[in-house]
Amino acid sequence: MTLVDLIRIIWTISAALLVVLVLLHSPKGDGLGGIGGQSQLFTSAKSAEKTLNQITWTLSSIFMSLTVVLSAGWLAK
């Protein structure tokens, strides 16, 4: 397994997780509470939404960075 293959795997996993996390966002501010009481893992719905936002932004940064690295051809194949 080369470095490019490893980065492609991380890129694919981050893309899939990003799709799932974006779908978990609620337009009404329910956050994770709308999927069966999962917000009980957090102290409040506000902290659940804040955590979800932080994870989403982190994954989107990773995804975009890896997209640039893979598309620019900076890594030797």
N, CA, C and O atoms as a Maestro MAE file, in Angstrom:
{
 s_m_m2io_version
 :::
 2.0.0
}

f_m_ct {
 s_m_title
 :::
 protein
 m_atom[308] {
  # First column is atom index #
  i_m_mmod_type
  r_m_x_coord
  r_m_y_coord
  r_m_z_coord
  i_m_residue_number
  s_m_chain_name
  s_m_pdb_residue_name
  s_m_pdb_atom_name
  i_m_atomic_number
  :::
  1 25 0.852 -1.180 0.000 1 A "MET " " N  " 7
  2 3 0.000 0.000 0.000 1 A "MET " " CA " 6
  3 2 0.890 1.234 0.000 1 A "MET " " C  " 6
  4 15 1.779 1.387 0.838 1 A "MET " " O  " 8
  5 25 0.629 2.095 -0.951 2 A "THR " " N  " 7
  6 3 1.430 3.313 -1.057 2 A "THR " " CA " 6
  7 2 0.795 4.441 -0.256 2 A "THR " " C  " 6
  8 15 -0.317 4.321 0.257 2 A "THR " " O  " 8
  9 25 1.530 5.528 -0.166 3 A "LEU " " N  " 7
  10 3 1.030 6.701 0.552 3 A "LEU " " CA " 6
  11 2 -0.218 7.262 -0.121 3 A "LEU " " C  " 6
  12 15 -1.148 7.703 0.556 3 A "LEU " " O  " 8
  13 25 -0.239 7.246 -1.439 4 A "VAL " " N  " 7
  14 3 -1.397 7.756 -2.178 4 A "VAL " " CA " 6
  15 2 -2.629 6.903 -1.874 4 A "VAL " " C  " 6
  16 15 -3.725 7.437 -1.700 4 A "VAL " " O  " 8
  17 25 -2.455 5.586 -1.808 5 A "ASP " " N  " 7
  18 3 -3.582 4.709 -1.481 5 A "ASP " " CA " 6
  19 2 -4.117 4.990 -0.085 5 A "ASP " " C  " 6
  20 15 -5.329 5.022 0.123 5 A "ASP " " O  " 8
  21 25 -3.220 5.193 0.867 6 A "LEU " " N  " 7
  22 3 -3.625 5.487 2.243 6 A "LEU " " CA " 6
  23 2 -4.392 6.805 2.315 6 A "LEU " " C  " 6
  24 15 -5.406 6.903 3.006 6 A "LEU " " O  " 8
  25 25 -3.906 7.807 1.606 7 A "ILE " " N  " 7
  26 3 -4.588 9.106 1.609 7 A "ILE " " CA " 6
  27 2 -5.947 8.998 0.929 7 A "ILE " " C  " 6
  28 15 -6.906 9.636 1.363 7 A "ILE " " O  " 8
  29 25 -6.042 8.201 -0.132 8 A "ARG " " N  " 7
  30 3 -7.341 8.001 -0.788 8 A "ARG " " CA " 6
  31 2 -8.335 7.307 0.131 8 A "ARG " " C  " 6
  32 15 -9.524 7.623 0.111 8 A "ARG " " O  " 8
  33 25 -7.859 6.369 0.934 9 A "ILE " " N  " 7
  34 3 -8.749 5.693 1.891 9 A "ILE " " CA " 6
  35 2 -9.247 6.682 2.942 9 A "ILE " " C  " 6
  36 15 -10.438 6.708 3.255 9 A "ILE " " O  " 8
  37 25 -8.341 7.496 3.487 10 A "ILE " " N  " 7
  38 3 -8.732 8.510 4.472 10 A "ILE " " CA " 6
  39 2 -9.695 9.508 3.842 10 A "ILE " " C  " 6
  40 15 -10.658 9.931 4.481 10 A "ILE " " O  " 8
  41 25 -9.439 9.885 2.594 11 A "TRP " " N  " 7
  42 3 -10.300 10.825 1.869 11 A "TRP " " CA " 6
  43 2 -11.705 10.254 1.698 11 A "TRP " " C  " 6
  44 15 -12.691 10.965 1.890 11 A "TRP " " O  " 8
  45 25 -11.800 8.978 1.340 12 A "THR " " N  " 7
  46 3 -13.103 8.334 1.152 12 A "THR " " CA " 6
  47 2 -13.864 8.223 2.465 12 A "THR " " C  " 6
  48 15 -15.066 8.485 2.511 12 A "THR " " O  " 8
  49 25 -13.179 7.841 3.520 13 A "ILE " " N  " 7
  50 3 -13.824 7.726 4.836 13 A "ILE " " CA " 6
  51 2 -14.311 9.094 5.311 13 A "ILE " " C  " 6
  52 15 -15.416 9.212 5.841 13 A "ILE " " O  " 8
  53 25 -13.489 10.124 5.121 14 A "SER " " N  " 7
  54 3 -13.917 11.462 5.550 14 A "SER " " CA " 6
  55 2 -15.113 11.943 4.747 14 A "SER " " C  " 6
  56 15 -15.982 12.630 5.283 14 A "SER " " O  " 8
  57 25 -15.170 11.588 3.458 15 A "ALA " " N  " 7
  58 3 -16.320 11.979 2.632 15 A "ALA " " CA " 6
  59 2 -17.592 11.299 3.124 15 A "ALA " " C  " 6
  60 15 -18.636 11.941 3.245 15 A "ALA " " O  " 8
  61 25 -17.507 10.008 3.408 16 A "ALA " " N  " 7
  62 3 -18.688 9.273 3.881 16 A "ALA " " CA " 6
  63 2 -19.162 9.802 5.233 16 A "ALA " " C  " 6
  64 15 -20.361 9.990 5.440 16 A "ALA " " O  " 8
  65 25 -18.234 10.042 6.145 17 A "LEU " " N  " 7
  66 3 -18.610 10.576 7.456 17 A "LEU " " CA " 6
  67 2 -19.177 11.985 7.344 17 A "LEU " " C  " 6
  68 15 -20.078 12.360 8.095 17 A "LEU " " O  " 8
  69 25 -18.654 12.750 6.422 18 A "LEU " " N  " 7
  70 3 -19.160 14.101 6.217 18 A "LEU " " CA " 6
  71 2 -20.601 14.089 5.735 18 A "LEU " " C  " 6
  72 15 -21.414 14.899 6.180 18 A "LEU " " O  " 8
  73 25 -20.918 13.183 4.837 19 A "VAL " " N  " 7
  74 3 -22.303 13.051 4.359 19 A "VAL " " CA " 6
  75 2 -23.225 12.691 5.521 19 A "VAL " " C  " 6
  76 15 -24.298 13.275 5.669 19 A "VAL " " O  " 8
  77 25 -22.809 11.739 6.337 20 A "VAL " " N  " 7
  78 3 -23.636 11.319 7.471 20 A "VAL " " CA " 6
  79 2 -23.833 12.472 8.457 20 A "VAL " " C  " 6
  80 15 -24.947 12.700 8.929 20 A "VAL " " O  " 8
  81 25 -22.770 13.191 8.764 21 A "LEU " " N  " 7
  82 3 -22.884 14.285 9.731 21 A "LEU " " CA " 6
  83 2 -23.731 15.435 9.211 21 A "LEU " " C  " 6
  84 15 -24.472 16.053 9.976 21 A "LEU " " O  " 8
  85 25 -23.634 15.726 7.939 22 A "VAL " " N  " 7
  86 3 -24.475 16.790 7.375 22 A "VAL " " CA " 6
  87 2 -25.942 16.380 7.438 22 A "VAL " " C  " 6
  88 15 -26.809 17.216 7.690 22 A "VAL " " O  " 8
  89 25 -26.221 15.118 7.212 23 A "LEU " " N  " 7
  90 3 -27.607 14.650 7.294 23 A "LEU " " CA " 6
  91 2 -28.133 14.652 8.729 23 A "LEU " " C  " 6
  92 15 -29.343 14.721 8.941 23 A "LEU " " O  " 8
  93 25 -27.248 14.577 9.703 24 A "LEU " " N  " 7
  94 3 -27.683 14.619 11.105 24 A "LEU " " CA " 6
  95 2 -28.081 16.022 11.552 24 A "LEU " " C  " 6
  96 15 -28.821 16.177 12.523 24 A "LEU " " O  " 8
  97 25 -27.600 17.030 10.856 25 A "HIS " " N  " 7
  98 3 -27.975 18.398 11.216 25 A "HIS " " CA " 6
  99 2 -29.468 18.596 10.993 25 A "HIS " " C  " 6
  100 15 -30.034 18.154 9.993 25 A "HIS " " O  " 8
  101 25 -30.082 19.266 11.947 26 A "SER " " N  " 7
  102 3 -31.506 19.524 11.849 26 A "SER " " CA " 6
  103 2 -31.734 20.990 11.514 26 A "SER " " C  " 6
  104 15 -31.142 21.864 12.147 26 A "SER " " O  " 8
  105 25 -32.579 21.274 10.532 27 A "PRO " " N  " 7
  106 3 -32.828 22.678 10.187 27 A "PRO " " CA " 6
  107 2 -33.627 23.416 11.257 27 A "PRO " " C  " 6
  108 15 -33.657 24.647 11.263 27 A "PRO " " O  " 8
  109 25 -34.264 22.691 12.149 28 A "LYS " " N  " 7
  110 3 -35.082 23.320 13.186 28 A "LYS " " CA " 6
  111 2 -34.325 23.470 14.498 28 A "LYS " " C  " 6
  112 15 -34.895 23.945 15.481 28 A "LYS " " O  " 8
  113 25 -33.062 23.078 14.538 29 A "GLY " " N  " 7
  114 3 -32.285 23.212 15.760 29 A "GLY " " CA " 6
  115 2 -32.423 22.045 16.702 29 A "GLY " " C  " 6
  116 15 -31.941 22.113 17.833 29 A "GLY " " O  " 8
  117 25 -33.065 20.969 16.274 30 A "ASP " " N  " 7
  118 3 -33.182 19.801 17.136 30 A "ASP " " CA " 6
  119 2 -31.835 19.107 17.319 30 A "ASP " " C  " 6
  120 15 -31.582 18.500 18.360 30 A "ASP " " O  " 8
  121 25 -30.986 19.196 16.326 31 A "GLY " " N  " 7
  122 3 -29.693 18.542 16.406 31 A "GLY " " CA " 6
  123 2 -29.852 17.038 16.428 31 A "GLY " " C  " 6
  124 15 -30.631 16.466 15.666 31 A "GLY " " O  " 8
  125 25 -29.115 16.422 17.296 32 A "LEU " " N  " 7
  126 3 -29.155 14.962 17.391 32 A "LEU " " CA " 6
  127 2 -30.403 14.453 18.111 32 A "LEU " " C  " 6
  128 15 -30.660 13.249 18.122 32 A "LEU " " O  " 8
  129 25 -31.168 15.340 18.703 33 A "GLY " " N  " 7
  130 3 -32.360 14.923 19.430 33 A "GLY " " CA " 6
  131 2 -33.447 14.342 18.548 33 A "GLY " " C  " 6
  132 15 -34.313 13.613 19.031 33 A "GLY " " O  " 8
  133 25 -33.417 14.652 17.271 34 A "GLY " " N  " 7
  134 3 -34.437 14.172 16.359 34 A "GLY " " CA " 6
  135 2 -34.269 12.737 15.919 34 A "GLY " " C  " 6
  136 15 -35.133 12.207 15.220 34 A "GLY " " O  " 8
  137 25 -33.186 12.092 16.305 35 A "ILE " " N  " 7
  138 3 -32.967 10.716 15.855 35 A "ILE " " CA " 6
  139 2 -33.060 9.719 16.997 35 A "ILE " " C  " 6
  140 15 -32.284 8.765 17.053 35 A "ILE " " O  " 8
  141 25 -33.976 9.923 17.881 36 A "GLY " " N  " 7
  142 3 -34.231 8.929 18.918 36 A "GLY " " CA " 6
  143 2 -33.569 9.202 20.250 36 A "GLY " " C  " 6
  144 15 -33.170 8.268 20.946 36 A "GLY " " O  " 8
  145 25 -33.448 10.446 20.612 37 A "GLY " " N  " 7
  146 3 -32.929 10.768 21.938 37 A "GLY " " CA " 6
  147 2 -31.430 10.629 22.076 37 A "GLY " " C  " 6
  148 15 -30.936 10.448 23.189 37 A "GLY " " O  " 8
  149 25 -30.703 10.707 21.005 38 A "GLN " " N  " 7
  150 3 -29.258 10.576 21.085 38 A "GLN " " CA " 6
  151 2 -28.613 11.775 21.769 38 A "GLN " " C  " 6
  152 15 -27.465 11.686 22.204 38 A "GLN " " O  " 8
  153 25 -29.315 12.879 21.872 39 A "SER " " N  " 7
  154 3 -28.716 14.060 22.500 39 A "SER " " CA " 6
  155 2 -28.532 13.872 24.009 39 A "SER " " C  " 6
  156 15 -27.913 14.713 24.661 39 A "SER " " O  " 8
  157 25 -29.052 12.797 24.562 40 A "GLN " " N  " 7
  158 3 -28.852 12.535 25.978 40 A "GLN " " CA " 6
  159 2 -27.398 12.198 26.282 40 A "GLN " " C  " 6
  160 15 -26.990 12.208 27.443 40 A "GLN " " O  " 8
  161 25 -26.622 11.901 25.260 41 A "LEU " " N  " 7
  162 3 -25.202 11.664 25.452 41 A "LEU " " CA " 6
  163 2 -24.489 12.956 25.814 41 A "LEU " " C  " 6
  164 15 -23.391 12.924 26.370 41 A "LEU " " O  " 8
  165 25 -25.097 14.081 25.508 42 A "PHE " " N  " 7
  166 3 -24.504 15.380 25.769 42 A "PHE " " CA " 6
  167 2 -25.279 16.056 26.886 42 A "PHE " " C  " 6
  168 15 -26.363 15.609 27.259 42 A "PHE " " O  " 8
  169 25 -24.713 17.143 27.422 43 A "THR " " N  " 7
  170 3 -25.377 17.811 28.535 43 A "THR " " CA " 6
  171 2 -26.622 18.564 28.095 43 A "THR " " C  " 6
  172 15 -27.563 18.715 28.874 43 A "THR " " O  " 8
  173 25 -26.639 19.036 26.862 44 A "SER " " N  " 7
  174 3 -27.809 19.738 26.357 44 A "SER " " CA " 6
  175 2 -27.830 19.643 24.843 44 A "SER " " C  " 6
  176 15 -26.857 19.222 24.217 44 A "SER " " O  " 8
  177 25 -28.938 20.034 24.273 45 A "ALA " " N  " 7
  178 3 -29.056 20.025 22.817 45 A "ALA " " CA " 6
  179 2 -28.101 21.031 22.193 45 A "ALA " " C  " 6
  180 15 -27.596 20.826 21.089 45 A "ALA " " O  " 8
  181 25 -27.856 22.132 22.922 46 A "LYS " " N  " 7
  182 3 -26.944 23.148 22.401 46 A "LYS " " CA " 6
  183 2 -25.520 22.607 22.308 46 A "LYS " " C  " 6
  184 15 -24.826 22.869 21.326 46 A "LYS " " O  " 8
  185 25 -25.076 21.856 23.318 47 A "SER " " N  " 7
  186 3 -23.719 21.305 23.263 47 A "SER " " CA " 6
  187 2 -23.628 20.193 22.224 47 A "SER " " C  " 6
  188 15 -22.573 19.984 21.624 47 A "SER " " O  " 8
  189 25 -24.733 19.479 22.009 48 A "ALA " " N  " 7
  190 3 -24.736 18.440 20.974 48 A "ALA " " CA " 6
  191 2 -24.583 19.074 19.597 48 A "ALA " " C  " 6
  192 15 -23.829 18.574 18.762 48 A "ALA " " O  " 8
  193 25 -25.287 20.161 19.360 49 A "GLU " " N  " 7
  194 3 -25.199 20.850 18.080 49 A "GLU " " CA " 6
  195 2 -23.820 21.475 17.893 49 A "GLU " " C  " 6
  196 15 -23.278 21.474 16.788 49 A "GLU " " O  " 8
  197 25 -23.261 22.006 18.966 50 A "LYS " " N  " 7
  198 3 -21.921 22.595 18.894 50 A "LYS " " CA " 6
  199 2 -20.885 21.525 18.567 50 A "LYS " " C  " 6
  200 15 -20.006 21.745 17.733 50 A "LYS " " O  " 8
  201 25 -20.984 20.386 19.209 51 A "THR " " N  " 7
  202 3 -20.060 19.279 18.940 51 A "THR " " CA " 6
  203 2 -20.220 18.777 17.514 51 A "THR " " C  " 6
  204 15 -19.231 18.504 16.833 51 A "THR " " O  " 8
  205 25 -21.446 18.655 17.068 52 A "LEU " " N  " 7
  206 3 -21.709 18.215 15.701 52 A "LEU " " CA " 6
  207 2 -21.123 19.205 14.689 52 A "LEU " " C  " 6
  208 15 -20.564 18.793 13.672 52 A "LEU " " O  " 8
  209 25 -21.247 20.486 14.959 53 A "ASN " " N  " 7
  210 3 -20.674 21.509 14.080 53 A "ASN " " CA " 6
  211 2 -19.148 21.431 14.042 53 A "ASN " " C  " 6
  212 15 -18.545 21.545 12.975 53 A "ASN " " O  " 8
  213 25 -18.528 21.236 15.201 54 A "GLN " " N  " 7
  214 3 -17.070 21.149 15.250 54 A "GLN " " CA " 6
  215 2 -16.554 19.936 14.477 54 A "GLN " " C  " 6
  216 15 -15.573 20.036 13.739 54 A "GLN " " O  " 8
  217 25 -17.205 18.808 14.645 55 A "ILE " " N  " 7
  218 3 -16.790 17.597 13.930 55 A "ILE " " CA " 6
  219 2 -16.997 17.777 12.431 55 A "ILE " " C  " 6
  220 15 -16.161 17.360 11.630 55 A "ILE " " O  " 8
  221 25 -18.106 18.397 12.056 56 A "THR " " N  " 7
  222 3 -18.390 18.620 10.640 56 A "THR " " CA " 6
  223 2 -17.354 19.546 10.014 56 A "THR " " C  " 6
  224 15 -16.872 19.271 8.915 56 A "THR " " O  " 8
  225 25 -17.005 20.624 10.683 57 A "TRP " " N  " 7
  226 3 -16.000 21.544 10.145 57 A "TRP " " CA " 6
  227 2 -14.632 20.883 10.059 57 A "TRP " " C  " 6
  228 15 -13.900 21.105 9.095 57 A "TRP " " O  " 8
  229 25 -14.280 20.078 11.049 58 A "THR " " N  " 7
  230 3 -12.995 19.380 11.020 58 A "THR " " CA " 6
  231 2 -12.932 18.408 9.858 58 A "THR " " C  " 6
  232 15 -11.945 18.373 9.123 58 A "THR " " O  " 8
  233 25 -13.989 17.617 9.689 59 A "LEU " " N  " 7
  234 3 -14.013 16.662 8.580 59 A "LEU " " CA " 6
  235 2 -14.028 17.355 7.229 59 A "LEU " " C  " 6
  236 15 -13.406 16.877 6.281 59 A "LEU " " O  " 8
  237 25 -14.729 18.472 7.129 60 A "SER " " N  " 7
  238 3 -14.741 19.180 5.847 60 A "SER " " CA " 6
  239 2 -13.367 19.762 5.530 60 A "SER " " C  " 6
  240 15 -12.967 19.804 4.367 60 A "SER " " O  " 8
  241 25 -12.646 20.209 6.549 61 A "SER " " N  " 7
  242 3 -11.279 20.709 6.333 61 A "SER " " CA " 6
  243 2 -10.352 19.589 5.874 61 A "SER " " C  " 6
  244 15 -9.549 19.775 4.960 61 A "SER " " O  " 8
  245 25 -10.467 18.432 6.508 62 A "ILE " " N  " 7
  246 3 -9.662 17.280 6.110 62 A "ILE " " CA " 6
  247 2 -9.993 16.874 4.685 62 A "ILE " " C  " 6
  248 15 -9.095 16.624 3.882 62 A "ILE " " O  " 8
  249 25 -11.274 16.809 4.371 63 A "PHE " " N  " 7
  250 3 -11.696 16.404 3.039 63 A "PHE " " CA " 6
  251 2 -11.175 17.365 1.975 63 A "PHE " " C  " 6
  252 15 -10.637 16.929 0.957 63 A "PHE " " O  " 8
  253 25 -11.328 18.658 2.202 64 A "MET " " N  " 7
  254 3 -10.894 19.643 1.217 64 A "MET " " CA " 6
  255 2 -9.369 19.643 1.068 64 A "MET " " C  " 6
  256 15 -8.858 19.765 -0.046 64 A "MET " " O  " 8
  257 25 -8.650 19.510 2.165 65 A "SER " " N  " 7
  258 3 -7.185 19.466 2.104 65 A "SER " " CA " 6
  259 2 -6.702 18.259 1.311 65 A "SER " " C  " 6
  260 15 -5.820 18.378 0.460 65 A "SER " " O  " 8
  261 25 -7.280 17.104 1.594 66 A "LEU " " N  " 7
  262 3 -6.883 15.896 0.866 66 A "LEU " " CA " 6
  263 2 -7.294 15.964 -0.598 66 A "LEU " " C  " 6
  264 15 -6.612 15.411 -1.460 66 A "LEU " " O  " 8
  265 25 -8.399 16.636 -0.885 67 A "THR " " N  " 7
  266 3 -8.812 16.812 -2.274 67 A "THR " " CA " 6
  267 2 -7.772 17.623 -3.042 67 A "THR " " C  " 6
  268 15 -7.421 17.284 -4.172 67 A "THR " " O  " 8
  269 25 -7.285 18.687 -2.428 68 A "VAL " " N  " 7
  270 3 -6.266 19.511 -3.074 68 A "VAL " " CA " 6
  271 2 -4.977 18.715 -3.266 68 A "VAL " " C  " 6
  272 15 -4.368 18.762 -4.335 68 A "VAL " " O  " 8
  273 25 -4.565 17.990 -2.237 69 A "VAL " " N  " 7
  274 3 -3.321 17.217 -2.325 69 A "VAL " " CA " 6
  275 2 -3.417 16.146 -3.407 69 A "VAL " " C  " 6
  276 15 -2.484 15.963 -4.189 69 A "VAL " " O  " 8
  277 25 -4.539 15.443 -3.451 70 A "LEU " " N  " 7
  278 3 -4.687 14.368 -4.435 70 A "LEU " " CA " 6
  279 2 -4.843 14.909 -5.859 70 A "LEU " " C  " 6
  280 15 -4.315 14.324 -6.805 70 A "LEU " " O  " 8
  281 25 -5.553 16.007 -6.012 71 A "SER " " N  " 7
  282 3 -5.784 16.528 -7.360 71 A "SER " " CA " 6
  283 2 -4.580 17.281 -7.918 71 A "SER " " C  " 6
  284 15 -4.405 17.351 -9.135 71 A "SER " " O  " 8
  285 25 -3.755 17.839 -7.049 72 A "ALA " " N  " 7
  286 3 -2.595 18.593 -7.507 72 A "ALA " " CA " 6
  287 2 -1.456 17.682 -7.947 72 A "ALA " " C  " 6
  288 15 -0.550 18.122 -8.654 72 A "ALA " " O  " 8
  289 25 -1.492 16.431 -7.541 73 A "GLY " " N  " 7
  290 3 -0.449 15.492 -7.916 73 A "GLY " " CA " 6
  291 2 0.856 15.732 -7.193 73 A "GLY " " C  " 6
  292 15 1.923 15.447 -7.738 73 A "GLY " " O  " 8
  293 25 0.800 16.248 -5.978 74 A "TRP " " N  " 7
  294 3 1.997 16.536 -5.215 74 A "TRP " " CA " 6
  295 2 2.666 15.268 -4.700 74 A "TRP " " C  " 6
  296 15 3.847 15.284 -4.352 74 A "TRP " " O  " 8
  297 25 1.919 14.176 -4.650 75 A "LEU " " N  " 7
  298 3 2.471 12.921 -4.171 75 A "LEU " " CA " 6
  299 2 2.837 12.049 -5.358 75 A "LEU " " C  " 6
  300 15 2.076 11.941 -6.320 75 A "LEU " " O  " 8
  301 25 3.990 11.438 -5.287 76 A "ALA " " N  " 7
  302 3 4.417 10.566 -6.381 76 A "ALA " " CA " 6
  303 2 3.633 9.257 -6.314 76 A "ALA " " C  " 6
  304 15 3.383 8.725 -5.232 76 A "ALA " " O  " 8
  305 25 3.252 8.750 -7.476 77 A "LYS " " N  " 7
  306 3 2.486 7.501 -7.505 77 A "LYS " " CA " 6
  307 2 3.395 6.316 -7.496 77 A "LYS " " C  " 6
  308 15 2.925 5.178 -7.516 77 A "LYS " " O  " 8
  :::
 }
 m_bond[307] {
  # First column is bond index #
  i_m_from
  i_m_to
  i_m_order
  :::
  1 1 2 1
  2 2 3 1
  3 3 4 2
  4 3 5 1
  5 5 6 1
  6 6 7 1
  7 7 8 2
  8 7 9 1
  9 9 10 1
  10 10 11 1
  11 11 12 2
  12 11 13 1
  13 13 14 1
  14 14 15 1
  15 15 16 2
  16 15 17 1
  17 17 18 1
  18 18 19 1
  19 19 20 2
  20 19 21 1
  21 21 22 1
  22 22 23 1
  23 23 24 2
  24 23 25 1
  25 25 26 1
  26 26 27 1
  27 27 28 2
  28 27 29 1
  29 29 30 1
  30 30 31 1
  31 31 32 2
  32 31 33 1
  33 33 34 1
  34 34 35 1
  35 35 36 2
  36 35 37 1
  37 37 38 1
  38 38 39 1
  39 39 40 2
  40 39 41 1
  41 41 42 1
  42 42 43 1
  43 43 44 2
  44 43 45 1
  45 45 46 1
  46 46 47 1
  47 47 48 2
  48 47 49 1
  49 49 50 1
  50 50 51 1
  51 51 52 2
  52 51 53 1
  53 53 54 1
  54 54 55 1
  55 55 56 2
  56 55 57 1
  57 57 58 1
  58 58 59 1
  59 59 60 2
  60 59 61 1
  61 61 62 1
  62 62 63 1
  63 63 64 2
  64 63 65 1
  65 65 66 1
  66 66 67 1
  67 67 68 2
  68 67 69 1
  69 69 70 1
  70 70 71 1
  71 71 72 2
  72 71 73 1
  73 73 74 1
  74 74 75 1
  75 75 76 2
  76 75 77 1
  77 77 78 1
  78 78 79 1
  79 79 80 2
  80 79 81 1
  81 81 82 1
  82 82 83 1
  83 83 84 2
  84 83 85 1
  85 85 86 1
  86 86 87 1
  87 87 88 2
  88 87 89 1
  89 89 90 1
  90 90 91 1
  91 91 92 2
  92 91 93 1
  93 93 94 1
  94 94 95 1
  95 95 96 2
  96 95 97 1
  97 97 98 1
  98 98 99 1
  99 99 100 2
  100 99 101 1
  101 101 102 1
  102 102 103 1
  103 103 104 2
  104 103 105 1
  105 105 106 1
  106 106 107 1
  107 107 108 2
  108 107 109 1
  109 109 110 1
  110 110 111 1
  111 111 112 2
  112 111 113 1
  113 113 114 1
  114 114 115 1
  115 115 116 2
  116 115 117 1
  117 117 118 1
  118 118 119 1
  119 119 120 2
  120 119 121 1
  121 121 122 1
  122 122 123 1
  123 123 124 2
  124 123 125 1
  125 125 126 1
  126 126 127 1
  127 127 128 2
  128 127 129 1
  129 129 130 1
  130 130 131 1
  131 131 132 2
  132 131 133 1
  133 133 134 1
  134 134 135 1
  135 135 136 2
  136 135 137 1
  137 137 138 1
  138 138 139 1
  139 139 140 2
  140 139 141 1
  141 141 142 1
  142 142 143 1
  143 143 144 2
  144 143 145 1
  145 145 146 1
  146 146 147 1
  147 147 148 2
  148 147 149 1
  149 149 150 1
  150 150 151 1
  151 151 152 2
  152 151 153 1
  153 153 154 1
  154 154 155 1
  155 155 156 2
  156 155 157 1
  157 157 158 1
  158 158 159 1
  159 159 160 2
  160 159 161 1
  161 161 162 1
  162 162 163 1
  163 163 164 2
  164 163 165 1
  165 165 166 1
  166 166 167 1
  167 167 168 2
  168 167 169 1
  169 169 170 1
  170 170 171 1
  171 171 172 2
  172 171 173 1
  173 173 174 1
  174 174 175 1
  175 175 176 2
  176 175 177 1
  177 177 178 1
  178 178 179 1
  179 179 180 2
  180 179 181 1
  181 181 182 1
  182 182 183 1
  183 183 184 2
  184 183 185 1
  185 185 186 1
  186 186 187 1
  187 187 188 2
  188 187 189 1
  189 189 190 1
  190 190 191 1
  191 191 192 2
  192 191 193 1
  193 193 194 1
  194 194 195 1
  195 195 196 2
  196 195 197 1
  197 197 198 1
  198 198 199 1
  199 199 200 2
  200 199 201 1
  201 201 202 1
  202 202 203 1
  203 203 204 2
  204 203 205 1
  205 205 206 1
  206 206 207 1
  207 207 208 2
  208 207 209 1
  209 209 210 1
  210 210 211 1
  211 211 212 2
  212 211 213 1
  213 213 214 1
  214 214 215 1
  215 215 216 2
  216 215 217 1
  217 217 218 1
  218 218 219 1
  219 219 220 2
  220 219 221 1
  221 221 222 1
  222 222 223 1
  223 223 224 2
  224 223 225 1
  225 225 226 1
  226 226 227 1
  227 227 228 2
  228 227 229 1
  229 229 230 1
  230 230 231 1
  231 231 232 2
  232 231 233 1
  233 233 234 1
  234 234 235 1
  235 235 236 2
  236 235 237 1
  237 237 238 1
  238 238 239 1
  239 239 240 2
  240 239 241 1
  241 241 242 1
  242 242 243 1
  243 243 244 2
  244 243 245 1
  245 245 246 1
  246 246 247 1
  247 247 248 2
  248 247 249 1
  249 249 250 1
  250 250 251 1
  251 251 252 2
  252 251 253 1
  253 253 254 1
  254 254 255 1
  255 255 256 2
  256 255 257 1
  257 257 258 1
  258 258 259 1
  259 259 260 2
  260 259 261 1
  261 261 262 1
  262 262 263 1
  263 263 264 2
  264 263 265 1
  265 265 266 1
  266 266 267 1
  267 267 268 2
  268 267 269 1
  269 269 270 1
  270 270 271 1
  271 271 272 2
  272 271 273 1
  273 273 274 1
  274 274 275 1
  275 275 276 2
  276 275 277 1
  277 277 278 1
  278 278 279 1
  279 279 280 2
  280 279 281 1
  281 281 282 1
  282 282 283 1
  283 283 284 2
  284 283 285 1
  285 285 286 1
  286 286 287 1
  287 287 288 2
  288 287 289 1
  289 289 290 1
  290 290 291 1
  291 291 292 2
  292 291 293 1
  293 293 294 1
  294 294 295 1
  295 295 296 2
  296 295 297 1
  297 297 298 1
  298 298 299 1
  299 299 300 2
  300 299 301 1
  301 301 302 1
  302 302 303 1
  303 303 304 2
  304 303 305 1
  305 305 306 1
  306 306 307 1
  307 307 308 2
  :::
 }
}
